[in-house]
Amino acid sequence: MFLGSFQHNIDKKGRVFMPAKFRDELGEKFIISQDISGKRCLCVYSLPEWEKFVEKIDRLPSTKSSVAKRFLFANAFDVEFDTQGRILVPINLREFARLDSKADILGVNN
């Protein structure tokens, strides 16, 4: 479970440090994506949680699921930590979320 809030700097290459407790929950590889609700934030999912999320979208009627899938998959990236516990946030996601020099990292359950 992801709990707490943290603020970390984003370096010039677009890397941001992730708290150790979040790294343990996320695993080696995970997904970063635009928030599907339209808010200017990013969501990070462990692979098992991403699969559950996609399964929920698959259950929607095809007219709704196809729109959601295009948005979701077009704006999602596989991510892994570097040796210092940082992730590289893709430039288009940084621009979308208006991330420049600082990032607020919030735990929101799963």
Beta strands, then each sheet from edge to edge (+ up, - down):
strand 1: 5-9
strand 2: 15-17
strand 3: 29-34
strand 4: 42-46
strand 5: 76-80
strand 6: 86-88
strand 7: 102-106
sheet 1: 1+ 7-
sheet 2: 2+ 6-
sheet 3: 4+ 3- 5+
end
